[in-house]
Amino acid sequence: MTKKPIILVTNDDGITAPGIRALVEVMAEIGTVVVVAPDKPQSAMGHAITMNNMLYLNKVTHDKVEVTEYNCSGTPVDCVKMAISEILHQKPDLCVSGINHGSNSSINVIYSGTMSAAVEAGIEGIPAIGFSLCDYDWNADFGQVKSFVKKIALETLEKGLPVGTILNVNFPKLKEQEIKGIKICRQAKAYWAEKFDKRQTPQGKDYYWLTGEFVNQDHGEDTDEWALANGYISVVPVQFDMTAHHAMQELNTWNFNAKN
């Protein structure tokens, strides 16, 4: 009898979010699932970790699927660290993060708690995938992407991933039958043109709400943004080695070591 793979499930929207509940259901069809996820929303936390506060783990239960679950008072990255060190005491065969409520394509990968959890697993040498649905509605229909989540997870378990690589998977907001397929893409060159909406409390104290507009500068047809806009699932291989290798040769011509 083939041993079931151990699958760690986490997210950044919190352990009760519909997205992670859908992901748990799919992973329970594949392997032995352990869930360690934030006890509250932790979106846009990036790769933050908790250093100056206590961390708590609480075992919880959900009626729909019988799996081992814990909520954690920390960030998504804390969840992965705690899962490996304090619960599993070993590296799982796969870590999946999500399904995020909203896009993590293009530059959003930098800010994403969903993807940072997957990256943390990748740093530990664990095959890892971040899943996101381009629908910010709390009651989004995650059932439309379950078959694709399962397919991508099974392929990853079977083939493994290149060393230092994590998959960033984004689903368009479409019905299952409307999705044209899966495309391997590069990250689009884009940014957020940010603004702060300045307001005042009744007591006259200034406060700010972050707002902004997403600006896609990239018109290539090989990007995640193009794929999503044209009805495809985007899969971007992401690396945590942030060295700009192409710049090293030029920087070596600079006079850093010249004596004044």
ZIKA-V39725 format. One line per field, one symbol per residue. phi: phi as a letter, one per 40 degrees, with the letter a starting at -180 (. if undefined). A space follows every 10 residues. Layout:
phi->???
//
This chain:
phi->.cccccbcba abchcccdcc cccccccccb acbbbbacca dbcgcfccbc bbbcbbbbcb bbccbcbcbb bbcccdcddc dccccbbcfa cccabbbhcc chcbcfcdcc cccdcccccd ccdcgcdabb babcaccdbd ccccbdccdc cccccccccg bddgbbcbbb bccacdcccc ibbcbbccca abccbbccbb cdcgccabbc bibcbccbbc cbbcccdccb gbccbbcbbc ccccdccccc cccccdcccc
//
